[in-house]
Amino acid sequence: MKKGLCSLVFMLFVIAANAQESRSAYNFLRVPSSSHVSALGGENISLIADDAASARQNPALYANVNDRTLGLSFMTYPAGGTLFGAQFVKAFGDRHTAAFTAHYMNYGSVDETDESGIASGTFSPKDLVLSAGYSYLMGDYVSGGAQLKMISSSYGDYSSMALAVDLGLNYFDEDHDLSLSLAALNIGRQIKMFDDRREHLPFNLQAGATIGLAQAPVRLSITMTDLTRWKKEDYFTTEDKIGFGKMLLNHFVAGVDILPTKQTYLSVGYNFRRAYELKQAGESHWAGLSVGGGLTLKDFKFGVSFAKYSLSASSLMVNLSYSFPASKKKKNAQTTKSTDTQAEEEE
């Protein structure tokens, strides 16, 4: 049964990789909803954390979030834009976890002009994503998950809708603090077009690993993104050609967590693609870098990050979450296993 589920998910990964084209719309889906993920470079699918916002990057990770956790997200975006998000996670037994999220993004006020360039007013572009996710703990080490997303965009007189699915797998060995993940994001189709031209979603096949060091309170993450995109046309560049080495680096995102205590973390990340494209556009200050930190106070968690996503301004993201204590419970089998072992030792 477990092998059959893993084979099915892998087959869907392959089908999705072949079905999606390189250029796409709805690229706001790439913006992280988690300050922790943002601080680690903006892409991370292997971070094991009690954080509904970061688990949204890979639905298999919902298995690691406490039952009845509510999260809120806020981010400033260039040109007066803002992102608002909410997440709720509910466990059903030890192996099943459901999650519901909503994320709304607006881009401030934009001048509206006619074909002659004459201003005729203003409008406020906006995007909305509603999602329902499910994670299943297949055993002591492996979890899988899926997430259905309804996407809506409104830009003045134009609007569109799309449906998408995220698929994810995670292997977590708590004894060695090692997490390995594979995710296929934004598999879907536009169901209402802006005009007569159908656009594709930003499909993203990712692989990632996170490992904690035994000798120091440090955790390292590496994520490979856009594993189906290897053409110059997939990137913003002013160069005539992108060498293979540079192209390969553009698929990597690296992050480091420093853990001074069990209740705090400090993070720094580097996104090679973002750094390359910002530098190509003429911006080198903070290009690709991101920083952040977080604090846990009993059932409350707080996180903040700072990153640069565009030429015009940097972005500040804040996350706040609360786990309702009535039936709070970790679903990760490794956590349950460790608790059982400790109880046996006490006996």
MOGI-V130177 format. One record per residue. N is the residue number from 1. RES is the residue in three letters. PHI is phi in whole degrees, -180 to 180 (NA if undefined). OMEGA is omega in whole degrees, -180 to 180 (* if undefined). Layout:
n: (N:N)
res: (RES:RES)
phi: (PHI:PHI)
omega: (OMEGA:OMEGA)
//
This chain:
n: (1:2:3:4:5:6:7:8:9:10:11:12:13:14:15:16:17:18:19:20:21:22:23:24:25:26:27:28:29:30:31:32:33:34:35:36:37:38:39:40:41:42:43:44:45:46:47:48:49:50:51:52:53:54:55:56:57:58:59:60:61:62:63:64:65:66:67:68:69:70:71:72:73:74:75:76:77:78:79:80:81:82:83:84:85:86:87:88:89:90:91:92:93:94:95:96:97:98:99:100:101:102:103:104:105:106:107:108:109:110:111:112:113:114:115:116:117:118:119:120:121:122:123:124:125:126:127:128:129:130:131:132:133:134:135:136:137:138:139:140:141:142:143:144:145:146:147:148:149:150:151:152:153:154:155:156:157:158:159:160:161:162:163:164:165:166:167:168:169:170:171:172:173:174:175:176:177:178:179:180:181:182:183:184:185:186:187:188:189:190:191:192:193:194:195:196:197:198:199:200:201:202:203:204:205:206:207:208:209:210:211:212:213:214:215:216:217:218:219:220:221:222:223:224:225:226:227:228:229:230:231:232:233:234:235:236:237:238:239:240:241:242:243:244:245:246:247:248:249:250:251:252:253:254:255:256:257:258:259:260:261:262:263:264:265:266:267:268:269:270:271:272:273:274:275:276:277:278:279:280:281:282:283:284:285:286:287:288:289:290:291:292:293:294:295:296:297:298:299:300:301:302:303:304:305:306:307:308:309:310:311:312:313:314:315:316:317:318:319:320:321:322:323:324:325:326:327:328:329:330:331:332:333:334:335:336:337:338:339:340:341:342:343:344:345:346:347)
res: (MET:LYS:LYS:GLY:LEU:CYS:SER:LEU:VAL:PHE:MET:LEU:PHE:VAL:ILE:ALA:ALA:ASN:ALA:GLN:GLU:SER:ARG:SER:ALA:TYR:ASN:PHE:LEU:ARG:VAL:PRO:SER:SER:SER:HIS:VAL:SER:ALA:LEU:GLY:GLY:GLU:ASN:ILE:SER:LEU:ILE:ALA:ASP:ASP:ALA:ALA:SER:ALA:ARG:GLN:ASN:PRO:ALA:LEU:TYR:ALA:ASN:VAL:ASN:ASP:ARG:THR:LEU:GLY:LEU:SER:PHE:MET:THR:TYR:PRO:ALA:GLY:GLY:THR:LEU:PHE:GLY:ALA:GLN:PHE:VAL:LYS:ALA:PHE:GLY:ASP:ARG:HIS:THR:ALA:ALA:PHE:THR:ALA:HIS:TYR:MET:ASN:TYR:GLY:SER:VAL:ASP:GLU:THR:ASP:GLU:SER:GLY:ILE:ALA:SER:GLY:THR:PHE:SER:PRO:LYS:ASP:LEU:VAL:LEU:SER:ALA:GLY:TYR:SER:TYR:LEU:MET:GLY:ASP:TYR:VAL:SER:GLY:GLY:ALA:GLN:LEU:LYS:MET:ILE:SER:SER:SER:TYR:GLY:ASP:TYR:SER:SER:MET:ALA:LEU:ALA:VAL:ASP:LEU:GLY:LEU:ASN:TYR:PHE:ASP:GLU:ASP:HIS:ASP:LEU:SER:LEU:SER:LEU:ALA:ALA:LEU:ASN:ILE:GLY:ARG:GLN:ILE:LYS:MET:PHE:ASP:ASP:ARG:ARG:GLU:HIS:LEU:PRO:PHE:ASN:LEU:GLN:ALA:GLY:ALA:THR:ILE:GLY:LEU:ALA:GLN:ALA:PRO:VAL:ARG:LEU:SER:ILE:THR:MET:THR:ASP:LEU:THR:ARG:TRP:LYS:LYS:GLU:ASP:TYR:PHE:THR:THR:GLU:ASP:LYS:ILE:GLY:PHE:GLY:LYS:MET:LEU:LEU:ASN:HIS:PHE:VAL:ALA:GLY:VAL:ASP:ILE:LEU:PRO:THR:LYS:GLN:THR:TYR:LEU:SER:VAL:GLY:TYR:ASN:PHE:ARG:ARG:ALA:TYR:GLU:LEU:LYS:GLN:ALA:GLY:GLU:SER:HIS:TRP:ALA:GLY:LEU:SER:VAL:GLY:GLY:GLY:LEU:THR:LEU:LYS:ASP:PHE:LYS:PHE:GLY:VAL:SER:PHE:ALA:LYS:TYR:SER:LEU:SER:ALA:SER:SER:LEU:MET:VAL:ASN:LEU:SER:TYR:SER:PHE:PRO:ALA:SER:LYS:LYS:LYS:LYS:ASN:ALA:GLN:THR:THR:LYS:SER:THR:ASP:THR:GLN:ALA:GLU:GLU:GLU:GLU)
phi: (NA:-65:-64:-65:-64:-63:-66:-64:-63:-62:-62:-65:-57:-65:-61:-64:-62:-82:-90:-95:-98:-71:-93:-152:-105:58:-73:-64:-64:-80:-73:-69:-105:-115:-67:-67:-64:-59:-67:-90:111:93:-139:-160:-118:-124:-74:-90:-153:-81:-147:-64:-69:-74:-66:-62:-72:-150:-60:-63:-80:-60:-63:-98:-99:-60:-60:59:-101:-113:-126:-129:-130:-146:-143:-84:-129:-54:63:82:-79:-144:-122:-122:-141:-143:-138:-138:-120:-132:-94:-126:79:-87:-115:-108:-139:-116:-142:-131:-136:-141:-138:-120:-130:-122:-119:76:-97:-122:-69:-104:-126:-90:-64:-90:86:-85:-66:-124:143:-133:-147:-120:-64:-152:-130:-140:-129:-112:-141:-130:-120:-143:-127:-127:-85:-78:-174:-70:-123:-114:-131:-131:-157:-141:-144:-99:-125:-106:-118:-133:-129:-135:-127:67:-82:-111:-147:-153:-140:-150:-119:-145:-130:-109:-124:-150:-130:-142:-116:-130:-107:-66:-61:-107:49:-123:-127:-125:-139:-138:-145:-119:-109:63:-83:-179:-151:-76:-106:-137:-91:-63:-143:-88:-109:-80:-112:-101:-81:-79:-56:-142:-93:-130:-134:-150:-143:-133:-140:-94:-84:-72:-89:-154:-78:-133:-128:-109:-130:-137:-130:-104:-119:49:-71:-104:-118:-134:-113:-59:-66:-79:-128:-84:-154:-103:-85:-71:-151:-106:-64:-62:-61:-68:-62:-63:-60:-65:-93:-107:-131:-117:-146:-133:-106:-107:-116:-60:-141:-69:-101:-136:-148:-124:-129:-141:-140:-141:-104:-66:-67:-61:-62:-62:-71:-66:-67:-64:-85:104:-120:-115:-70:66:-60:86:-87:-151:-140:-178:-163:-151:-143:-114:-126:56:-90:-99:-132:-132:-141:-145:-146:-133:-152:-115:-107:-150:-70:-77:-166:-92:-121:-113:-121:-130:-123:-137:-138:-141:-102:-64:-79:-56:-133:-61:-162:-79:-97:-60:-63:-65:-65:-62:-62:-64:-65:-63:-62:-64:-66:-65:-65:-67:-67)
omega: (-179:179:179:178:180:180:179:180:179:179:178:175:-177:179:-179:-179:-179:-173:-174:179:-169:-176:-170:173:177:-178:173:177:179:-178:-179:177:-178:177:179:177:178:-180:-180:176:176:178:177:-178:-175:-179:177:-176:175:-172:-178:-178:179:177:178:178:180:-173:176:-176:175:179:-178:-177:-180:176:176:176:177:180:177:-179:175:178:171:-178:-179:177:176:180:178:174:174:-179:176:180:175:-177:179:179:175:-174:-176:-172:-174:179:177:180:179:-177:174:179:-176:-179:174:-172:179:-178:-178:178:177:-179:176:-176:180:-180:-180:-178:-180:-180:178:174:-177:177:-180:178:179:176:173:-177:173:-176:179:178:-180:179:-174:-178:-179:-173:-170:173:177:-178:177:-177:177:-177:170:-172:180:178:179:-179:-178:-179:-176:178:179:177:178:173:-178:178:170:176:-179:173:176:173:-178:176:-176:-178:180:-180:-178:179:178:-176:172:-178:173:-172:173:171:-177:-174:174:-179:172:-174:173:180:-178:-176:178:-179:-176:177:-178:179:-177:175:-173:171:-177:179:175:-179:175:-180:-180:-174:-176:178:-176:179:-177:178:173:-179:172:-176:175:-174:176:-175:-177:180:179:-177:180:-175:172:-179:174:-179:178:-178:175:179:-176:-180:179:178:179:179:-179:177:-175:170:-177:180:179:172:171:-172:-178:177:178:-177:-175:172:172:-174:172:-178:178:179:-173:180:-180:178:-179:-176:177:178:176:179:176:-179:179:-178:180:-176:177:-177:174:-180:178:179:-179:-176:175:177:-176:-176:-180:174:-179:178:179:179:178:-178:179:-178:-178:-179:-168:-177:175:-177:176:179:180:175:174:178:180:176:180:-169:-172:-179:-177:-174:174:179:-176:-175:179:179:178:180:-179:-180:180:179:179:-179:179:-180:-180:178:*)
//
